[in-house]
């Protein structure tokens, strides 16, 4: 039977759509750093920002994407050339990445402390994934979440949605290690047997994260899946299609039997 014995799921971009919160936090941080005269965002700014979420790898980049848009840099140029554009923005503005990161973290922390429910309400689940997760948790398959978001917030969000996932199965930012190391630890924790070795399947929305797993020889047996609805671009999905190690998943596929996840060889 084609099926995992251990399933590891990313959270943001796989189960949870946090784009509304990302924009609000980015705008608050932008206002703190750049101190614009008008603190209400332009009406079309959020819609320009959402498709650019895949270019952001580190939190300090969030307000800088807004800065680039407001400078008049075309969204398509940002999407295609962010790694070339980004290094020019901080020096030009007389800022450091540390200042940006502090603004992002402090605004998010204040928001969470003042109104956790309001913060959580700006996170949504992708269609069908909530019921699918509930079914997984009711089955014998051991399912874990590994994420760069703090585990306590993931746990609170799932509880708010009526999903009771054991806290120890949510490995968030607090573990303070790369996902490759977390996968390695999961394999050590659930070694399987000679008759049935562990089949660890890892589901992500960031192709670069999957590439980091591919680079680790001791993780060669981990099956890798990229979802096509998260924070990735068409170019990244196309690259993943050409990658023999990676399977591309759609929302209609992920809720099916596991055998449907893997393309016939």
Secondary structure, 3 states (H helix, E strand, C coil): CCCCCEEEECCECCCEECHHHHHHHHHHHHHHHHCCCCCCCCCCHHHHHHCCHHHCCCCCHHHHHHHHHHCCCCHHHHHHHHHHHHHHHHHHHCCCHHHHHHHHHHHHHHHHHHCHHHHHHCCEECCCHHHHHHHHHHCCCEEEEECCCCHHHHHHHHHHCCCCCCHHHEECHHHCCCHHHHHHHHHHHCCECCCCECCEEEEECCHHHHHHHHCCHHHCCCEEEEECCCCCCHHHHHHHHCCCCEEEECHHHHCCCHHHHCCCC
